[in-house]
Amino acid sequence: MKCVYSLISLKCILFLFYGAIGCLFPFLPLHMRAKELNVEESKTISLVAPCVALLGPLIAGIVADRLGASSSSNKKNSNGRYLRIMIAICFILAAIFYWLLDLVPRISKAPPAVSFVCDPAGGNVLQEKCGIEKTCHEWNPEKFASLLVTNCTFTCKNSFFTLSDITLVSPEPETSAADEYDGYDYDESHVINAEYGPENIRSGNKNFSAALVPHPHLCYVTQDKTAVCEVFTRYSHPIDLKINLNPSSNVNVQDDSNNETEICSYPIGSNFHCRIPPEVHKNLTERSPTCQPIVKCNIAQPYNASVSILTESECGYNNSVQSFWIYLLIRSVADIFPAAAVALLSAAVVIATRETSTGRGDVGKQLACGALGLAIFAPIVGAIDSPQTSLILFSTLLTLAAIIALLDGKMPLSPPEWWWHTRCGLVALPLSSIKKYNLETAGLAFVLFLLGVLWNGLDSFMPWHIATLQGDTLIIGLTITVGALPAVLFLLFAEKVVDYCGHTNLLIASFCFYIIHYIGLYVVENAWWILLFEALEIFTLHLMYATAVMYLRHLVPRKFTVLGQAIPVIVHFCLGRTIGALIAGYPYETTYYYSHREMHAGFAIAAAIIAVLYFLIYHCYLRPKYAAPLKEPPPTTPPALIQTMNGNGSYTPLRVYHNGRAKKGQFRY
C-alpha cells in the first residue's frame, strides 16, 4: 500500500475532527438532562437544532464552490487555501459555541413533593402547596389523564401524614398491564384466596401474617365506563392509572421537626378505591388498634412525563424558561459548524484523492482515519463520565485540527482538471458531453433521507434508552466504537467494495441491516447486548456514507463539488435527524418501557417495506430501463503514427475516449 505523503495532514485532520465528534455528540442528550431540561424541552431541542444546522453545509457549499471557481481562474490562488480556511473557521467556532452550552445556568428545580394514598372509600393525591402563596391547583374534573404509581404497600393512616411519606421517585424502566373485569362479575374472594393459597406461604414459616406480602388492588372506572382493577406485586411495572382529579381539600401533615403544616389533597374521581383483603386489615389492626389500613404508593415522574395528569400543577422552577431558550439558541447555532465541517471535509477528501495516472483515488482510506478517531475517543469520554472532560477534549482536538488545516499549504486541494477519470488515469469525455444526472441525484438524496430517519431513530435518544436499561456512559461510548472500529477495515477497501457490489446494492443492504438492528433492540433487555447490534453501523453508517460520497463524486459536476458533498449531510444528518427524532421521541412521552419496543418494531417494519420496494423498483424497472450500454472504445492510434502526424516533434493533444471496460467506466451503480 503506497503512502501518499501529501495526504498525511488530511488524515490527521479527519482523525482529530471525528475524534472530537465522538467526545461530545453521543453524550449531548445526557448533557441536557444534567441541565435539568425536562423531556419535552430536550425533544424540542433535538428537533430544532438539526433543522437550523442544515444552513451550515448549504451555505458552506455555495460559498466554497464560488471561491473555488474564482480560485481556479487565478493560478496563484488555486491551491485550495480558501477550503482550508473555511474548515479551520468551522472548527474554531464549533469549539467556542459548544463551550457556551456549559455556561447555560442549570435549572433550579424544587417541584412540590407528591404521593398517593387510597382505601376502600376512595383515593387521594397528596401534594405540597405551590409558591409563596401556598396555593392548590384547581382541577377540571372532566379531564382524564395518566398517573403512574409504583412501590405500592399496605400501611396505616395515622393522625398525620409526614412529609417523609410524600416521596418523589423515578420509575423503574418497566410497565404494567391492566386486568379488565366486568364490574358485576368480578369475584374479589377468588383473587384473595388465590393470593393467600398455600403455595404463596414461605416454607417453614408458621406466622401467616408475617410471611405474606399481600398484593394491593387499585380499582376504578375508565372514561369509557370500563371497570379496571390493577394488581401491584413486587415484580410489577409502574401502573398507569387513567383517572381524573377533583378540587383539593386541606390535610394536616408534620415535617421532620414535627411542625404542623397543610398540603393539598386531591380526591380521585372515576369511582376509585383500593381493595384491602380482610386478612390484611385484621393483621394491621391487631398490631395497632388505632390503625386505619390504606394503600400508599409513590408517583413515578409526576412532572417529567408529558401525559401525566400532574404536569399542569408543576411549580417551583426558578429559571426554567430562560435556560431552555438560551440552550436552544446556543445549541442550534453550535450544530451549524460541525455539519458544515463534515461537508467541507468530504469535499476536501474527494478533491485531494482525485485520480492520477498512478491509479484510483483513496477516498475510503481517508475516511478510515476519521472512523478510527471516532472509535478511540468515545469510550474514553464514556469511561471518565465528566461533561467538562468531554468539552475539554472536544475543544482541544478541534483546535489542533484547525492549526494543521491553516499551516499545511501543501495539501492537494486545488480543483482537478476534469471531474471524471478512467481507471488508467486518462481524461474521460469532456464535462460538457456527460449526461446530467439531476433525477438520479434527487433519488439518491431521498434514499439518504430515509436512511437518515432510520439512523436517527436510533441515535437521537440512544443514551436515554441505555439509561432506561440501567446502562452507564461507558456503554454509550462503546456503542460508537463497536461500529467505527471494524469499519476501518471496510473503509480501507471501500472503493473495491463499492465497485464490486454497486452503490445501489449497498444502500439496499443498509435498509436490510436496519431491520436486524431494530429487531435486536426490540428483543434485548440488557444494555450490554445493545453493543452487538450497534456493530451493524459498519454498514448502516460508515460504509453507507462512504458510498454516498463516492456516488455523488460521479453525479455532481466539478463546479458543485462542495455543494454535492453537502447533500448527504443535509438530508441524512439534518433533515433525517429531525424526522427520526420526532418519531423516536414519542415513547418518551410516557415512562413505558414497552413503548420503546413498539417504536423499534415500527421502525423495523418500515425498513423492511422500504428495502423491498427499493429493491424491486431498482432491479425490475430502473436498472433495465436506464442502464447505460457498454461501448468499446475506438481503436487507439499507434504511437509511431502519432509521431509522424505531429511532424517535427510538435505536440498534438490526444482525444481520449472513455474506456468502457474499466470498472468505474461502466457506471454500473
N, C-alpha and C positions, 0 to 999 in steps of 0.2 A: 504494500500500500504506500503510494508515493506521498510524501509530505509537501504540501504547498505552504511555504513559509509566509507568504503574503496574507494567508487566511488565519494565521495563528491568533492575531489580535481580535478578529471577528469571533473566533471560537471562545476566547476569553470573555468577550462582552456578552455573548449568549449564555455562557455558564454563569456569570455573575448576575445577569438580569433575571433569568429564570430561577436561580437560587434565591434571589430576593423575593420573587413571587411566592416561592414555596415557604418562605419565612413568615409571610403575613396573610395572604389571601385565604388559606384553609382555616384560619383562626378568627377571621373577621366576625362571623356570627357569634362566637363566644365573646368577642370584644363588645358587641352590642349588649349582650347580657350583662357584662361586667359594668357597663354604664347604666344598668338598671332600666334599659328600654324594655317596654313590655312587648308581647308577641306581635300585636298589631303594628306597633311602631317599627319593629325590626323587619316585618314583612313589607311595610311600605318602603323602607329604605332599600330593601333588596329588589323591589320593583322599579323604583325611580332611578336609582344610581346607574344601572346599565343602560337605561333609556338615554340619560344625559351623556353617558360615556361614549356612545356611538359618534358624537360630534368629534371626538379625538381622531380616530382613524379617517373619518370623512374629510375633515379639514386638513389633516396632515397629508393625506393622499393627494388632494388637489394642489396644495402649496408645493409639495415636493416634486410633483410632476411638472409644474410650471417652472420651478427653479431648475429642474433637470433639463427641460427643453432649452432654457436660456443658457445653461452651462455648456450644453453640447455644441452650441453655436460659437462659444468662446473657448478655444482650446486651453487657455490659461486657467480657466475655472472648471475644466471638465474632469477633475479628479474626485468628484463626489464629496467635496468638503461640505456643501450645503446639507447633505444627508447625515453626515457625522455630527454636525452642529445641532440639527433638529433632534437626533437621537439623544444627544447629551442633555439638551434642554428638557426633554421629556423625563429623563432620569432624575434630574435635579428637582424639577417641580413636583414629581411624584413623591420623592423623599420628604420634601417640605410639607406638602398637604397632608400626607398620612401622619406625620408627626403632630399636626394640628388636631387630629382626631383625639389624641391622648389628652389634649388640653380642654376638651369639652367637659364641663362640670358634670360630675356623677349625680344622677337624680337622687335627691334625698327622699327616701320613702319611709313613711310611718303610717301605713294603712291601718284602719281600725281592725282590731282583733275580732274574730268571729268564730262561732261554734254552733252546734246543732244538738238539740235535745228533743225527745218525744216520749210519749207514753200512750196507753190505750185511749186517752181522752183527746189526743192531738199532738202536734209538733210545733216547735218554735225555732227560729234562727235568732241567736243572741249576737249582738254586735255592739262594740263600743260606739259611743256618740262621737259625731264628727265635728272638727273645727273648734274654734274658740267658743262659738255659741252652744256647742254640745247638743246638736240637733239630731233628730232621727229622720230617715228618708221616708217620703210619702210614696207608698207603692200603689200601682194600679192593679187592683185585684183581678182584673180580666187578662192580665199579661201572664202567659206561661213561658217558662224557660228552664234551663238546666241548673241543677245544683249537684255537684259531685261530692259525695260523702265517703269517708273511709275510716278505718280503725274504730268501728262501732263496738261498744261494750255495754254491758249492764252495770248500772251503778245506782246510787241513792241520791235523791234530791233532798238536800238539807235545807235549813232555813235560808241560807245564802249560797249562791254560786260564787266561786272565787275566780278572779281573773286568770289564774293559772289553768283553770278548766277550759277557758276560752282560747283555743290554740289555733295558730295559722300554720298549716302543714302542707308541704309539697306532696303531690300524689306519687304513688308508685306507677311505673310505666305499664299499667295493666288496665283492663276494663272489666265490666260486669255485664252479664246478660240477664235480662229480666225474665222472670217466670210469670206468664199471664194466666189469670184464672177468671172464671166466671164468678161474679160476686155472690151468687146464690148457691153455687155448687162447691165452693171452697170448703174443705174439711180441715180445720185447723188441728184437730186432735190427731189426725193421721200424720201430719208433718211433725208434730211434737213427739208423738210416740216413736216415729222413725228416728228422730234425733236422739232420743233418750233410750234407744234399744241397747241390749247387752253388748253389741259389737262396738259401741261407742264408749264403753266404760273401760278405763285403763285396767289392765290385768293386775290383780293383786291389791287393788285399792278398794277398801271397804267403805270409804266415805263417798257416797254417791254425789252429794252436792259439791264436794271439793274436787272430785275427779272430772266433772263435766265442764266444758266451755260451751255454754248454750249459744244458739245462733239467733241473733236479733232478726225480726221480721218487720220490714218497713212497707206499709201498705197505703195505697192511695188510688184515686180515680183520675185518669188522664183527661186531657181536654176533649178527646173523642168518646168519653164516657166508658172507657175500658178499665176494669179493676185490675190493678197490678200489685203484686207483692214481691219485694226484693228481699232475698235471704243473704245475710252477710256472715261469712265464715272467716277463719283466719287466713284462708287462701284466696279470698275474694279479691277481685279487682275493684277499683273505685266505682261506686254505684252512681249512675246518672239518674237523678230524680227529676221528672218533668212536672214542675209544680208552679203554683202562684203564691204570692205573699200578700198578707193583709197589713193595714196600718199598725203602727207599733203601740205597745204598752210598755210602761217603765218597769224595770225589775231591779231590785237592790242586789248589789254584789259587794264583796270585800276584796281590797287589793292585798298585796303582800304584807302591808303594815296594819292590816285589819281595819283600814279606814273604809267606811261605807260609802258607796257611790251608786250611780244608776247607769244602766245600759239600756239599749233598745232591744225589745223582744218582739220579733215579727211573727205572728201566728201564721202557720202554713195552711193554705186552703186545700182544695182537692180532696176533702174528706180524709185527710191524712191522719194516720195513727200507727202506733207500733204495738205489735203483739208481744206480750211478755208471758211466757209459759207459767202456769201455776206453780210448778216446782221451783222456778227461779224466784218468783215472788215470795214463796214460803221460805226459801233459803236466805234471802236478803233480810226479810223482816225478823227472822229468828235471830240473826246476828245483831240487828239494830231495830228495836221495836218502833222507833220513830222514822224508819226509812220509808221513803216513797220511791219504789222502783221506777227507773226510767232507762231509756237507751240514750247514750251520749256518743256522738260521732264527731270526728274532725271534718272540716270542709276543705277539700283539696283545691288549691289555687283559685280562691274565690274571685280574685280580681285580674288574674292573668289570662283566663280563658274568655274569649270574646263572647261566647254563648252563655256564660254564667249569668244567672239572674242577679247576682250581687254586683256586677260590673258597674252599673249606674249609681250605686251607693258608695263607690270608692271615693276616698278623700285622703288628705294628708300628704299630698305631693307638693313640695315647695317650689321646684324649678322644672317640672316635667315638660311643659310646652316649650320653654326656651331651649332646653338641652336637646330636645328632639329636632327642632328646626335647625339649630346650629349643626348638629351631627349630620342631618340630611344634606344640608348645603355643602359642608366640607367634603363629605363622602362622595357626593355627586361630582363635584369638581375634581377631586383627587382621582377618581376612576377614569377620568378622561385621559390622563397621561400614560398609564400603563397600556391602555387599549391602543393609543396612538403609537407607543413604542413597539408593540407587537407587530403592527402593520409595517412600520418603518424597518424593523429588523428583518422581517420576512422579505421585504423588497431588497434590502441590502444583501441577504443571502442569495437571492436569485441573481442579482447583478454581479456580485463578487464571484459566483461559481459558474459564470457563463462558459459555454463550451469553447474549446480551442482545438487546434489540430492535434493536441495530445490526447484527447478523449472527451468524456462526458463531464458534466458538472457534478459537484459533490454537495447537493442540497441536503441530502439525508445526513451526511457526516457532520455538517454544521449544526443541524437541529439536534443531533445526538448529544452534542455538548450542552445544549440547553436542558435536555431531559436529564442529563447527569446532575446538573446543578439543582434541578427541582427535586431529584431523588435524595440528594445528600442533606440539604439544609432543612427540609420539612420535618423529619423525625427528630432532628437535634432541637429545634424550637419546641416541638411537642413534648420532648422529654424534660426540657427546662421548665416549661409551663409558666412563662412570665411574659405579660404583654410588653413590658419595657424592653426585655431582651429581644423579642420579635421585632420591635421597631428599630432598635439599635442595629441589629444585623441587616434588616431591610435597607436602612439608610446607608450603612457602610458599604454594602455590596453595590448599591446603585451609584454611590459616589465614585467608587473605584472604576465601575464600568464607564461612567461619564468621562473620567480622566483619560482612560485608554482611548475612547472614541475621539476625544479632542486632540490627543497628542500623536496618534498614528496617522500620518498623512500618506502612507504608502498602501493603505487599504484599497484594494481594487474596486472602487465604487463608481468609476466612470461608466457612462452608458455604453452598451455594446453596439457594434456597427449594425448588426442585423439581429432581429429577435429570434428567428427560428433557424437552428443549425442542424446539420445532419450528423449522423454518428461519426463520420470520418472527419468532421471538423470543417467541412467546406460550407460556403454560404448557400442557403436554400433559395427557394423562389423569393423574388422581391416582395417586400411587405405589401405593396400595392396590389399584388395579384393573389394574396391569401384571402380566402373567404372569411367574411366577418361572422363570428360565432356569437352574435348577441343573444339569440334564443337559448343556445346551449349554456351560455354564461348565466342567464336568468334561471334556467332549470337547475344548474349546479347550486346557485345561491339558495333556491328554495329547498333543495335537499339538505344543504348545510344548515339551514334554519331549522328543519325538522330534527336533525341530529343535535342541534343546539338545545332544542326544547327537551329532548330526552336526556342529554348530558346534564343540563342544569336542573332538571327534575331530581337528579341525584345530588349534584354538587352544592346547590344553594343552601340546603339545610342539613347536609350530611353530619356536621358537628353536633347539631341538636339531636339527630337520630341516634348517633353514637352515645351521646349523653343519656338519652332515654333508655338505652340498653346497658347503662351503668359502665360505659367505656370512658377512658381518660384521654387527655390530649396527645399522649404518645400514639395511641391507635389512630387518632386523626392525622397525625403526621405520617404514619406508616401507610395510610390509605393512598397517599401521594407516591410513596416510594415503591410500593409493590406494582404500581402501573408504570412508573417512569423508568425504574432501573432496568427491567428486562427490555423496555422499549429501545434502550440504547443500541442493543444488538440489531434489532429490526431496522432502526433508522440508519445504521451504518451501511446497510444494503437496500435502502428504501427505493432507490431508482430501479434496481433489478427486480424488486418485489412488485413495484408498480408496472413495470414493463411486462412482467410475466402474467400478472393477474388482470391488469387493466384497472383504470381509475374507477369506473362504474362498479365493477365487481367488488372492489374493496369497500366502496360506500354501502353497497347492499349488505356486505358481510358485517359492517358496523351495526346496522339495524338488527341483524341476527344476534350479534353479541349482546345488544341491549336487552333482547328477550331473556337471555340467560341471566344477565345481571339483575334485572328486576325480579325475575322468579327467585333468584337466590336471596335477595333482600326480603322477599315475601316469606321465605321459609325460615331464615335464621333468626334466632332469638338471643344470640351471644355476639357481643361486639367484635370479638376476635375473628369470628367466621366471616365477617364482612370483608376482611382483607383478601380472602380467597376470590371474591367476585370483583373487588376493586382492581385486581390484576388484569381484568379484561380491558382496562383503559389503554393497554398496549395497542389495541386495535380501534377502540371507540374514540380515543382522543389523539394519541401521539401519531400513529400511522395514518389515521384519518386526516389529521391536519397537514401532515407531510404530503399526502395525496392531493389535498386541496391546493396547497402551494404550487405543486408541480403541474397540476391540471390548469390552473389559472396562468401559469407561466406560458402555456401554449395558447390559451384562448384570448388573452388580453394583449393588444398591441403594445409596442415598446414605449410609446409616449404616455401610456397609462399604467406603467409598471407598478408604482406605489399604490395607486387607487385600486388596481386589480387585486393586490395583496391585502388591501383593506376590506375587501368583500367578505372573506370568511370571518374576519374579526367582527365586522358589523352584524352579520346575520347569525353567526354561531354564538359568539361570546357576549353580544349586546342584546339584540332582539330575541334570540333564543333563550338567553338568560332571563329576560323579563317574563316571557310566557311560561317558561319552565318554573320560575319562582312563583308565579301566580298560581299554577296548578299544584305544585308541590307544597305550597304554604297552606293549602286547605286543611290538611289534618291537624295543623297546629291551632285551628280554631277551637279544638277540643283537646282534652288530655287523653283521648283514646289511643291506646297502642294499636288496636286493630284498624283504626282509620289510616294509619301508615300502610298497613298491609293491603287495604283496599286500593290506596293510591298506587302502590307498587304493582298490584295486579292490573290496574287500569293501564298503566304505562307499558307493561309487558304485552298486553293485548294490542295496544296502539302500535307498538314497534313491530309486532308480528304482521298486522294488517299492512303497514307501510312497506315492510320488506317484501311481502308477496306482490303487492301492487307494483312496486318499483321494479322487481324482477320481471314481471310479466310485461309491463309497458316497455321496458328497455329491450329485452331479448326477443319479444314477439312482435314488436312494432317499430321502435326507433332504430334499432341496430340493422334489421334487414332493409329498412327503407332509406336510411340516411348514411349508411356506411360508405365511406369513400372507396372506390375501386382502386386496387393496386395497379400501378403502372410501372413498366420497366423504364429506366432512364434511357435517354438517347445515347447512341454509341459515342464513346469518347474519341476525340481526335488524337492520333499518335503524337507524342511529344516532338518527334523529328519533323512531322508535317507542320506543327505549330511553329517550330523554329524557322522553317522555310517561309511560312506565311508572314512571319514577323519581319523578315528582311534582315538587315544588318544589325541584329541584336536588339532591335526596337521591341517594345513590350506591347502586346495586345491583350487586354483582360479577357479571361475565360468567361464564358457564360455557363455557369454550372447549374445543372438542374437537380431537382430534389431526388434523392436516392430512395426509391420506393421499397427497396429491400431492407433498409435499415429499420430496426425495431421502432425507433422513435418516428421515423418517416411514415410508418404505417398509420399512425394516428388512430390506433385501434382502441381508444379509451371510451 
